[in-house]
């Protein structure tokens, strides 16, 4: 009978869609998208707009959001 570690190693890596869903469960989609865009090389200022105070709060949240390397890698894979 295989051990738990062996079973975990046999599991396939999640596909791009599953990876994006996993990440977006932890973070709101708008701030996540803006923060990821701002992390891209060559992007100096993403163009954003808000029609409500709630949207403005999400934009401000995105500016403060620092995505870790694993999250960036997952989003890069999902967008490829």
N, C-alpha and C positions, 0 to 999 in steps of 0.2 A: 504494500500500500504506500503511495507516495506521501511525502511529508507536506505540510502546509507551504513551506518555502519552495518546494518543487512545483507545487500547483501554481503558486503565484508567478513563478518564472515562466510557466507554460502559457499563461494568459496572454492573448495578443494585446498589443498596445492599442489604446483607443484611437479611432479614426478622427479626422479633423472636426467633424460635426460634434462628436461626443466630447472631444477636448474643449471646444468652444462652450458647449453647454455646461460642462463641469466648472469651468472658470466663471461663467456668467452667473452661476448659482451663488457664488461668494460675493460678487460685486454687481452693482447696477450696470445695465448695458451701456447707457450713454456715457457715464464717466469712464468706464472701461475702454470703450471705443476711442474716446478723445485722448485718454492717457496713452493708449497703445500708439495712436497716430503721432502723438508728441514724442514718443520714444524712437520713432523711425529716423534713420539717418537722412539728412537733407530737409526734413520738415522743420521749419523754423517757427511757424505759427499756424495751427489748424484754424480754419474758418468755421466759427460756431455762431449760433444765434439762439435767442430764447424768446418765447412768447408768453412765458409765465414766470413767476417768482420761483416755482419749483424747478423749472428747467435751468434757471440761473444758478440755483444752489448746486445742481448737478455739474454744471460747467466749472464752478469754483472747486467742487470736490475733485473733479478730474485734474485740475491744475496742481492739487496737493497730493495726488495719488502717485506713489512710486511702485511700479510693478517689478516684482522679483524676476530673476532670470528664468525660472521655470515657467512662470506665467507668460512672459514674453515669448519663450520658445514655443509654448503651446499655441498661442495666438498666431505666431508666424506660420506654424504648421497648418492651422485651421484656415489661414488666408491664402495658402499656396495653391 
